[in-house]
Protein backbone atom coordinates (compact mmCIF):
# COMPACT_ATOMS: atom_id res chain seq x y z
CA UNK A 1 0.00 0.00 0.00
CA UNK A 2 2.81 2.40 0.90
CA UNK A 3 4.52 1.64 -2.42
CA UNK A 4 1.31 2.50 -4.29
CA UNK A 5 1.07 5.81 -2.46
CA UNK A 6 4.65 6.69 -3.41
CA UNK A 7 3.96 5.70 -7.03
CA UNK A 8 0.88 7.94 -7.15
CA UNK A 9 2.74 10.85 -5.56
CA UNK A 10 5.69 10.35 -7.87
CA UNK A 11 3.42 10.28 -10.91
CA UNK A 12 1.72 13.50 -9.81
CA UNK A 13 5.08 15.17 -9.19
CA UNK A 14 6.38 14.20 -12.64
CA UNK A 15 3.13 15.43 -14.19
CA UNK A 16 3.35 18.84 -12.57
CA UNK A 17 7.07 19.19 -13.30
CA UNK A 18 7.06 18.17 -16.92
CA UNK A 19 3.56 18.67 -18.21
CA UNK A 20 2.93 22.01 -19.77
CA UNK A 21 -0.51 23.49 -19.75
CA UNK A 22 -1.26 25.19 -23.01
CA UNK A 23 -1.94 28.84 -22.35
CA UNK A 24 -5.40 29.82 -23.51
CA UNK A 25 -5.69 32.96 -25.59
CA UNK A 26 -8.51 35.47 -25.52
CA UNK A 27 -10.92 35.12 -28.46
CA UNK A 28 -11.03 37.89 -31.02
CA UNK A 29 -14.35 39.74 -30.70
CA UNK A 30 -15.79 40.17 -34.18
CA UNK A 31 -18.78 42.38 -33.47
CA UNK A 32 -20.98 44.87 -35.28
CA UNK A 33 -21.29 48.16 -33.43
CA UNK A 34 -22.75 50.33 -36.16
CA UNK A 35 -26.36 51.40 -36.53
CA UNK A 36 -28.96 48.77 -37.30
CA UNK A 37 -28.26 45.35 -38.72
CA UNK A 38 -24.90 44.40 -40.15
CA UNK A 39 -25.12 44.79 -43.94
CA UNK A 40 -24.61 41.79 -46.18
CA UNK A 41 -22.10 43.67 -48.31
CA UNK A 42 -18.43 43.77 -47.37
CA UNK A 43 -17.42 46.66 -45.14
CA UNK A 44 -15.50 49.49 -46.78
CA UNK A 45 -11.90 49.04 -45.61
CA UNK A 46 -10.48 52.20 -47.20
CA UNK A 47 -8.37 54.57 -45.11
CA UNK A 48 -9.38 58.21 -45.49
CA UNK A 49 -7.41 61.34 -44.49
CA UNK A 50 -8.99 63.35 -41.67
CA UNK A 51 -8.44 66.84 -40.29
CA UNK A 52 -9.90 68.52 -37.24
CA UNK A 53 -12.03 71.47 -38.28
CA UNK A 54 -13.92 74.19 -36.44
CA UNK A 55 -16.51 76.85 -37.25
CA UNK A 56 -17.49 80.25 -35.89
CA UNK A 57 -20.91 78.84 -34.98
CA UNK A 58 -19.27 76.16 -32.87
CA UNK A 59 -17.20 78.73 -30.99
CA UNK A 60 -20.11 81.14 -30.58
CA UNK A 61 -22.20 78.37 -29.03
CA UNK A 62 -19.39 77.52 -26.62
CA UNK A 63 -18.82 81.13 -25.56
CA UNK A 64 -22.54 81.62 -25.00
CA UNK A 65 -22.60 78.64 -22.65
CA UNK A 66 -19.48 79.81 -20.85
CA UNK A 67 -21.05 83.23 -20.36
CA UNK A 68 -24.05 81.58 -18.76
CA UNK A 69 -22.01 79.36 -16.43
CA UNK A 70 -23.09 79.46 -12.78
CA UNK A 71 -20.49 78.96 -10.07
CA UNK A 72 -21.07 77.78 -6.51
CA UNK A 73 -18.95 79.56 -3.95
CA UNK A 74 -16.24 77.22 -2.65
CA UNK A 75 -15.76 76.42 1.01
CA UNK A 76 -13.05 78.45 2.67
CA UNK A 77 -9.59 76.85 2.54
CA UNK A 78 -11.00 73.84 0.67
CA UNK A 79 -8.41 74.07 -2.13
CA UNK A 80 -9.11 71.08 -4.45
CA UNK A 81 -10.27 68.64 -1.76
CA UNK A 82 -13.88 68.91 -2.93
CA UNK A 83 -12.97 68.80 -6.60
CA UNK A 84 -12.12 71.69 -8.87
CA UNK A 85 -12.22 74.85 -6.77
CA UNK A 86 -14.80 77.17 -8.35
CA UNK A 87 -12.74 80.28 -7.53
CA UNK A 88 -9.93 78.90 -9.69
CA UNK A 89 -12.43 77.57 -12.21
CA UNK A 90 -13.60 81.15 -12.82
CA UNK A 91 -10.04 82.06 -13.83
CA UNK A 92 -9.83 79.06 -16.18
CA UNK A 93 -13.16 79.97 -17.81
CA UNK A 94 -11.98 83.55 -18.22
CA UNK A 95 -8.80 82.33 -19.93
CA UNK A 96 -10.87 79.96 -22.06
CA UNK A 97 -13.10 82.81 -23.29
CA UNK A 98 -10.53 85.57 -23.65
CA UNK A 99 -7.11 84.07 -24.36
CA UNK A 100 -7.36 80.46 -25.45
CA UNK A 101 -7.05 80.20 -29.24
CA UNK A 102 -8.87 77.08 -30.38
CA UNK A 103 -8.15 77.76 -34.06
CA UNK A 104 -4.44 77.78 -33.30
CA UNK A 105 -4.77 74.53 -31.36
CA UNK A 106 -6.61 72.98 -34.29
CA UNK A 107 -3.48 73.66 -36.33
CA UNK A 108 -1.44 71.95 -33.61
CA UNK A 109 -3.75 68.91 -33.73
CA UNK A 110 -3.44 68.76 -37.51
CA UNK A 111 0.37 68.85 -37.54
CA UNK A 112 0.38 65.03 -37.44
CA UNK A 113 -1.41 63.02 -40.15
CA UNK A 114 -4.82 61.72 -39.08
CA UNK A 115 -7.12 59.21 -40.71
CA UNK A 116 -10.40 57.37 -40.39
CA UNK A 117 -11.41 53.86 -41.41
CA UNK A 118 -14.48 51.68 -40.87
CA UNK A 119 -14.01 48.71 -38.54
CA UNK A 120 -16.89 46.58 -37.22
CA UNK A 121 -19.37 49.25 -38.24
CA UNK A 122 -17.58 52.19 -36.61
CA UNK A 123 -15.57 55.04 -38.08
CA UNK A 124 -12.23 54.74 -36.26
CA UNK A 125 -10.04 57.83 -35.95
CA UNK A 126 -6.28 57.53 -35.56
CA UNK A 127 -3.06 59.50 -35.77
CA UNK A 128 -0.37 57.79 -37.85
CA UNK A 129 3.11 59.32 -37.81
CA UNK A 130 6.06 57.94 -39.73
CA UNK A 131 9.67 58.88 -38.94
CA UNK A 132 11.17 61.68 -41.06
CA UNK A 133 14.31 59.67 -41.71
CA UNK A 134 15.75 56.21 -41.10
CA UNK A 135 19.38 55.08 -40.88
CA UNK A 136 20.38 52.92 -43.80
CA UNK A 137 19.23 49.34 -43.40
CA UNK A 138 16.94 50.11 -40.47
CA UNK A 139 13.16 49.78 -40.41
CA UNK A 140 10.76 51.67 -38.16
CA UNK A 141 9.05 49.64 -35.45
CA UNK A 142 5.26 50.05 -35.37
CA UNK A 143 3.99 51.17 -31.96
CA UNK A 144 0.31 51.40 -31.03
CA UNK A 145 -0.32 53.85 -28.16
CA UNK A 146 -3.73 53.88 -26.47
CA UNK A 147 -5.11 56.62 -24.20
CA UNK A 148 -7.73 56.47 -21.46
CA UNK A 149 -10.29 58.69 -19.70
CA UNK A 150 -10.41 61.67 -19.45
CA UNK A 151 -7.59 61.77 -21.96
CA UNK A 152 -7.38 61.61 -25.73
CA UNK A 153 -4.97 60.98 -28.59
CA UNK A 154 -3.59 64.46 -27.87
CA UNK A 155 -1.86 63.07 -24.75
CA UNK A 156 0.79 61.58 -27.04
CA UNK A 157 1.67 64.69 -29.04
CA UNK A 158 4.75 65.48 -26.92
CA UNK A 159 6.10 61.94 -26.89
CA UNK A 160 5.58 61.23 -30.62
CA UNK A 161 8.64 63.23 -31.79
CA UNK A 162 10.81 61.53 -29.14
CA UNK A 163 9.86 58.12 -30.51
CA UNK A 164 9.84 58.75 -34.25
CA UNK A 165 13.05 60.82 -34.21
CA UNK A 166 14.88 59.93 -30.98
CA UNK A 167 18.31 60.91 -32.29
CA UNK A 168 17.27 64.55 -32.61
CA UNK A 169 16.36 64.51 -28.92
CA UNK A 170 19.50 62.86 -27.62
CA UNK A 171 17.94 59.40 -27.32
CA UNK A 172 19.96 57.58 -29.99
CA UNK A 173 18.77 56.03 -33.25
CA UNK A 174 18.92 52.31 -32.49
CA UNK A 175 15.13 52.06 -32.24
CA UNK A 176 12.86 54.33 -34.27
CA UNK A 177 9.09 54.05 -34.21
CA UNK A 178 6.17 54.52 -36.52
CA UNK A 179 3.49 55.66 -34.07
CA UNK A 180 -0.24 54.93 -34.29
CA UNK A 181 -2.53 56.64 -31.76
CA UNK A 182 -6.21 55.72 -32.21
CA UNK A 183 -9.17 57.24 -30.41
CA UNK A 184 -11.10 54.63 -28.44
CA UNK A 185 -14.58 54.24 -30.01
CA UNK A 186 -16.80 56.76 -28.23
CA UNK A 187 -13.83 59.04 -27.53
CA UNK A 188 -12.61 62.00 -29.55
CA UNK A 189 -13.23 61.60 -33.26
CA UNK A 190 -13.91 57.85 -33.28
CA UNK A 191 -17.57 57.00 -33.75
CA UNK A 192 -19.36 55.85 -30.60
CA UNK A 193 -20.78 52.32 -30.48
CA UNK A 194 -24.50 52.17 -31.21
CA UNK A 195 -25.03 48.95 -29.28
CA UNK A 196 -24.46 47.76 -25.73
CA UNK A 197 -21.53 45.69 -24.46
CA UNK A 198 -18.66 47.41 -26.27
CA UNK A 199 -15.90 46.81 -23.71
CA UNK A 200 -12.10 46.67 -23.56
CA UNK A 201 -11.97 43.35 -25.43
CA UNK A 202 -14.11 44.90 -28.18
CA UNK A 203 -11.75 47.89 -28.40
CA UNK A 204 -8.71 45.60 -28.43
CA UNK A 205 -10.23 43.59 -31.29
CA UNK A 206 -10.92 46.77 -33.27
CA UNK A 207 -7.37 48.04 -32.77
CA UNK A 208 -5.92 44.64 -33.68
CA UNK A 209 -7.87 44.80 -36.93
CA UNK A 210 -6.62 48.37 -37.44
CA UNK A 211 -2.98 47.32 -37.12
CA UNK A 212 -3.45 44.45 -39.56
CA UNK A 213 -5.19 46.78 -41.99
CA UNK A 214 -2.20 49.11 -41.83
CA UNK A 215 -0.01 46.19 -42.83
CA UNK A 216 1.61 45.43 -39.47
CA UNK A 217 1.89 41.73 -38.73
CA UNK A 218 4.07 42.33 -35.66
CA UNK A 219 4.04 45.44 -33.49
CA UNK A 220 4.58 46.93 -30.04
CA UNK A 221 1.74 48.29 -27.92
CA UNK A 222 1.70 50.82 -25.07
CA UNK A 223 -0.96 52.18 -22.74
CA UNK A 224 -2.11 53.52 -19.40
CA UNK A 225 -5.57 53.98 -17.85
CA UNK A 226 -8.04 52.25 -20.22
CA UNK A 227 -5.10 51.91 -22.59
CA UNK A 228 -3.57 49.53 -20.03
CA UNK A 229 -6.54 47.19 -20.21
CA UNK A 230 -7.11 47.48 -23.96
CA UNK A 231 -3.42 46.75 -24.66
CA UNK A 232 -3.44 43.91 -22.14
CA UNK A 233 -6.43 42.37 -23.91
CA UNK A 234 -4.77 42.85 -27.30
CA UNK A 235 -1.71 40.98 -26.04
CA UNK A 236 -4.04 38.17 -24.91
CA UNK A 237 -5.91 38.10 -28.24
CA UNK A 238 -2.86 38.18 -30.52
CA UNK A 239 0.23 37.08 -28.57
CA UNK A 240 1.99 36.01 -31.76
CA UNK A 241 1.56 39.44 -33.29
CA UNK A 242 2.40 41.60 -30.27
CA UNK A 243 6.17 41.86 -30.08
CA UNK A 244 6.09 43.58 -26.71
CA UNK A 245 3.66 45.22 -24.27
CA UNK A 246 4.65 48.39 -22.40
CA UNK A 247 2.44 49.80 -19.65
CA UNK A 248 2.59 52.87 -17.43
CA UNK A 249 -0.23 51.59 -15.24
CA UNK A 250 -0.94 48.10 -13.99
CA UNK A 251 -3.80 46.75 -11.95
CA UNK A 252 -4.69 43.22 -10.85
CA UNK A 253 -8.26 42.12 -10.21
CA UNK A 254 -7.61 38.65 -8.81
CA UNK A 255 -6.41 39.02 -5.23
CA UNK A 256 -5.61 35.79 -3.43
CA UNK A 257 -4.53 34.95 0.11
CA UNK A 258 -0.91 35.90 -0.65
CA UNK A 259 -1.97 39.38 -1.74
CA UNK A 260 -4.02 39.88 1.42
CA UNK A 261 -1.19 38.68 3.63
CA UNK A 262 1.24 40.98 1.84
CA UNK A 263 -1.08 43.93 2.54
CA UNK A 264 -1.16 43.02 6.24
CA UNK A 265 2.49 42.01 6.72
CA UNK A 266 4.42 43.35 3.73
CA UNK A 267 5.42 46.51 5.56
CA UNK A 268 7.21 44.46 8.21
CA UNK A 269 8.46 41.50 6.13
CA UNK A 270 8.88 42.93 2.61
CA UNK A 271 11.34 40.29 1.43
CA UNK A 272 8.89 37.54 2.29
CA UNK A 273 6.48 38.88 -0.32
CA UNK A 274 9.00 40.01 -2.93
CA UNK A 275 8.59 43.72 -2.14
CA UNK A 276 11.38 46.20 -2.74
CA UNK A 277 12.00 49.22 -0.53
CA UNK A 278 10.28 51.48 -3.05
CA UNK A 279 7.21 49.22 -3.03
CA UNK A 280 6.97 49.63 0.73
CA UNK A 281 7.35 53.40 0.50
CA UNK A 282 4.61 53.69 -2.10
CA UNK A 283 2.15 51.20 -0.58
CA UNK A 284 2.21 51.73 3.15
CA UNK A 285 0.45 52.63 5.34
CA UNK A 286 -2.02 50.80 3.11
CA UNK A 287 -5.15 52.32 4.61
CA UNK A 288 -3.92 55.78 3.63
CA UNK A 289 -2.09 55.04 0.37
CA UNK A 290 -4.30 52.21 -0.84
CA UNK A 291 -7.82 51.91 0.49
CA UNK A 292 -8.50 55.56 1.33
CA UNK A 293 -6.96 56.81 -1.90
CA UNK A 294 -9.10 54.46 -3.98
CA UNK A 295 -12.26 55.45 -2.10
CA UNK A 296 -11.53 59.16 -2.41
CA UNK A 297 -10.65 59.01 -6.11
CA UNK A 298 -13.08 56.43 -7.51
CA UNK A 299 -16.46 58.07 -6.98
CA UNK A 300 -16.51 59.09 -10.66
CA UNK A 301 -15.98 55.44 -11.64
CA UNK A 302 -18.99 54.29 -9.64
CA UNK A 303 -21.17 56.95 -11.28
CA UNK A 304 -19.93 56.10 -14.76
CA UNK A 305 -20.17 52.36 -14.18
CA UNK A 306 -23.82 52.66 -13.14
CA UNK A 307 -25.40 55.84 -14.59
CA UNK A 308 -22.88 57.15 -17.14
CA UNK A 309 -25.32 59.38 -19.00
CA UNK A 310 -25.12 61.87 -16.10
CA UNK A 311 -22.27 63.98 -14.64
CA UNK A 312 -11.55 66.61 -13.23
CA UNK A 313 -8.91 64.43 -12.74
CA UNK A 314 -5.83 66.27 -14.00
CA UNK A 315 -5.03 67.59 -10.52
CA UNK A 316 -5.14 64.71 -8.04
CA UNK A 317 -4.23 62.03 -10.59
CA UNK A 318 -1.05 63.94 -11.36
CA UNK A 319 -0.11 64.31 -7.71
CA UNK A 320 -2.39 63.74 -4.71
CA UNK A 321 -0.63 66.58 -2.88
CA UNK A 322 -1.96 69.02 -5.48
CA UNK A 323 -5.32 68.85 -3.68
CA UNK A 324 -3.76 71.07 -1.00
CA UNK A 325 -3.13 73.91 -3.47
CA UNK A 326 -5.54 76.71 -4.31
CA UNK A 327 -5.00 76.15 -8.04
CA UNK A 328 -4.84 72.36 -7.80
CA UNK A 329 -1.33 72.40 -9.25
CA UNK A 330 -2.86 72.17 -12.70
CA UNK A 331 -0.21 74.28 -14.38
CA UNK A 332 2.75 72.62 -12.69
CA UNK A 333 2.75 69.82 -15.26
CA UNK A 334 0.38 71.09 -17.94
CA UNK A 335 -0.34 74.37 -19.69
CA UNK A 336 -3.90 75.67 -19.77
CA UNK A 337 -3.71 75.43 -23.55
CA UNK A 338 -2.97 71.70 -23.31
CA UNK A 339 -5.73 71.07 -20.77
CA UNK A 340 -8.29 73.08 -22.71
CA UNK A 341 -7.30 71.43 -25.99
CA UNK A 342 -8.05 68.06 -24.44
CA UNK A 343 -11.39 69.38 -23.15
CA UNK A 344 -12.21 70.86 -26.55
CA UNK A 345 -11.69 67.47 -28.21
CA UNK A 346 -14.46 66.13 -25.96
CA UNK A 347 -16.62 69.23 -26.55
CA UNK A 348 -16.48 69.55 -30.33
CA UNK A 349 -16.88 65.80 -30.86
CA UNK A 350 -19.71 65.59 -28.31
CA UNK A 351 -18.22 62.42 -26.87
CA UNK A 352 -18.29 62.95 -23.10
CA UNK A 353 -21.33 60.71 -22.48
CA UNK A 354 -20.19 57.92 -24.80
CA UNK A 355 -16.72 58.02 -23.24
CA UNK A 356 -18.23 57.52 -19.78
CA UNK A 357 -20.37 54.62 -20.95
CA UNK A 358 -17.15 52.64 -21.41
CA UNK A 359 -17.02 52.29 -17.62
CA UNK A 360 -20.41 50.62 -17.47
CA UNK A 361 -19.58 48.28 -20.32
CA UNK A 362 -16.42 47.12 -18.56
CA UNK A 363 -17.62 47.02 -14.94
CA UNK A 364 -21.32 46.12 -15.06
CA UNK A 365 -20.68 42.37 -14.76
CA UNK A 366 -18.45 42.77 -11.73
CA UNK A 367 -14.71 42.81 -11.15
CA UNK A 368 -12.95 39.49 -11.67
CA UNK A 369 -15.76 37.85 -13.65
CA UNK A 370 -14.51 38.37 -17.20
CA UNK A 371 -12.48 35.77 -19.10
CA UNK A 372 -9.61 38.18 -19.79
CA UNK A 373 -9.22 38.74 -16.03
CA UNK A 374 -8.59 35.03 -15.51
CA UNK A 375 -5.99 34.70 -18.26
CA UNK A 376 -2.32 35.62 -17.95
CA UNK A 377 -0.27 37.67 -20.41
CA UNK A 378 2.63 35.83 -22.01
CA UNK A 379 4.20 38.47 -24.25
CA UNK A 380 7.34 40.35 -23.14
CA UNK A 381 6.13 43.11 -20.82
CA UNK A 382 7.69 46.35 -19.64
CA UNK A 383 6.21 48.37 -16.78
CA UNK A 384 7.02 51.99 -15.98
CA UNK A 385 5.84 52.52 -12.40
CA UNK A 386 5.24 56.21 -11.74
CA UNK A 387 5.30 57.33 -8.09
CA UNK A 388 2.10 59.39 -8.19
CA UNK A 389 -0.07 56.76 -9.84
CA UNK A 390 -3.35 56.41 -7.93
CA UNK A 391 -2.55 52.92 -6.65
CA UNK A 392 0.86 51.25 -6.75
CA UNK A 393 1.07 47.68 -8.02
CA UNK A 394 4.35 45.98 -7.03
CA UNK A 395 6.11 43.69 -9.46
CA UNK A 396 5.46 40.79 -7.09
CA UNK A 397 1.74 41.23 -7.77
CA UNK A 398 2.03 42.15 -11.44
CA UNK A 399 4.03 39.04 -12.37
CA UNK A 400 1.10 36.79 -11.45
CA UNK A 401 -0.79 38.34 -14.37
CA UNK A 402 2.11 39.33 -16.62
CA UNK A 403 4.30 36.25 -16.56
CA UNK A 404 7.03 37.61 -18.83
CA UNK A 405 8.03 40.92 -17.24
CA UNK A 406 11.42 41.86 -18.66
CA UNK A 407 11.51 45.41 -17.34
CA UNK A 408 9.96 46.96 -14.21
CA UNK A 409 11.25 50.47 -13.55
CA UNK A 410 10.46 52.81 -10.67
CA UNK A 411 10.17 56.19 -12.33
CA UNK A 412 11.58 59.17 -10.40
CA UNK A 413 8.52 61.41 -10.84
CA UNK A 414 5.18 61.62 -12.58
CA UNK A 415 1.66 60.37 -12.20
CA UNK A 416 -1.28 58.92 -14.09
CA UNK A 417 -0.97 60.82 -17.39
CA UNK A 418 2.61 59.75 -18.06
CA UNK A 419 2.93 60.66 -21.75
CA UNK A 420 1.31 64.04 -21.11
CA UNK A 421 3.30 64.82 -17.93
CA UNK A 422 6.69 63.22 -18.47
CA UNK A 423 7.09 62.40 -22.17
CA UNK A 424 10.88 62.11 -22.03
CA UNK A 425 10.88 59.76 -19.04
CA UNK A 426 8.27 57.54 -20.67
CA UNK A 427 10.05 57.58 -24.03
CA UNK A 428 13.33 56.53 -22.42
CA UNK A 429 11.62 53.65 -20.64
CA UNK A 430 9.92 52.46 -23.82
CA UNK A 431 13.26 52.60 -25.64
CA UNK A 432 15.15 50.62 -23.00
CA UNK A 433 12.35 48.02 -22.88
CA UNK A 434 12.30 47.56 -26.65
CA UNK A 435 16.10 47.35 -26.63
CA UNK A 436 15.93 44.39 -24.22
CA UNK A 437 13.24 42.65 -26.22
CA UNK A 438 15.08 43.10 -29.52
CA UNK A 439 18.58 42.21 -28.33
CA UNK A 440 17.42 39.07 -26.56
CA UNK A 441 14.78 38.31 -29.23
CA UNK A 442 12.32 37.77 -26.41
CA UNK A 443 9.26 37.77 -28.66
CA UNK A 444 10.50 34.47 -30.09
CA UNK A 445 10.51 32.90 -26.63
CA UNK A 446 6.84 33.49 -25.83
CA UNK A 447 5.29 30.39 -24.39
CA UNK A 448 8.59 28.48 -24.08
C-alpha positions, 0 to 999 in steps of 0.5 A: 500500500505504501509503495502504491502511495509513493507511485501515485505521488511520484506520478503527480510530481512528474506530471506537474514538473514536466507537463505544460498546460497550453496557455489559452488565448482570448478570443477575437471579438468580431462584433458589429457596433454600427447602426442597425443590422450588419449589412450583407455587403463587405465593409468598406476598408479604405483609409481616409485622411482626416483633419480637425475642423472648427466653425465660428458657430461652434465657438459662438455656441461655446462662448454663449454657454461659458457666459451663462455658467453658474459657479457655486462659492467654494468652502473656505480653505477647501483648495481642491479637496472637494474637486475643482475649486470654483474660484480657480475655475472662474479664472480658467473659464476667463482664460478659455473665453478671452485668451485660449485660441482654439483655431491655433490649437486645431493647427497643432492637432493637424500637424500630425497626419490623421485618418479614419477607417471603418471597422466593425461598423464604426468610423475609427479615428487615428493618428499615424506618424512615420519617422522623417528619416531612417538610418540605412538598413533600419526599419521603423518599429510600429507602436500602437499607443492607447489613451484612457479617460479623461484623456485623448490621442492628444496626450501623445503629441509630446512623446511622438517626436521623441519616438519617431526621431529619438536621435534629434532629442539625444535618445539615440537612433537604435530604435525608431518608431512609426506611431499609431494613436487611435481614439477609443470608439466613443472618444474624440473623433472615433464613432461611438458604439450604437449597441451595448456591451462594447468593452475593452476586449471589443476595443482591443479587437478593433485596434488589432484589426486596425494594425493588420489593416495598416499592414503590421503583422508584428508590433509593439503596444503601449498604454495607461488607464483604459489603454492599459486594459485594452493593450493587455487584452490585445496581447491576450488576443494576438500574442503572436503578433504583439512583439512587446507590451509596455504599460505605465499603469498596472492593476490586478483584479484577482487578489488571493490569500498571498496578496491579502497577507502581503497587505497586512504584513508586507510593511514588516516583512517585505522580502517575504512577499518580494517587495522592494524598498520602493514598493513599501514606501509607495504602498504603506500605510495601506489604509492611507495610500491604498484603500482611502486613496481608492475610495476618495478618487473612484467616486466618478468610476462608480457613477460612470459604471452605473449611470454614465449618461449623467455627470476633473482628474488632471489635478489629483491624478497627477499628484495627490498633494496638489489637492492642497493647493488653491489652483490644484497644481494644474499648471505645474505639469500642464499648460492651460492650452494643453488642458483646454485642448483636451477638453475641446476634443471632448466638446467639439466631438460631443463624446463625453457621455459615450466616453463615460459609458465605457465604464459601465460596459467594462464594470457592469458584470463585476470585477474578476468575472470576465475571461480576460481577467482570468488569463495571464499575459505571455508576451514580453512586458515592460512596466514603468511605475510612476510614483504618483499613480493612484494605486501602486502595483508591485512587481510581485503582484504584477508578475502573477498576471504578466508572466514575462516581465522583462523590465519593471522600472520605478520612475523618479517622478510623474503620475497617471498621465505619463505621456502628457506629464513626463514624455521624455521619461516615458520615451526613455523607458519604452526605448530601454524596454524595446532594446531588451526585447530586440537584443534578446529576441524575447518575442521568439521565446513566448510560451517556451 
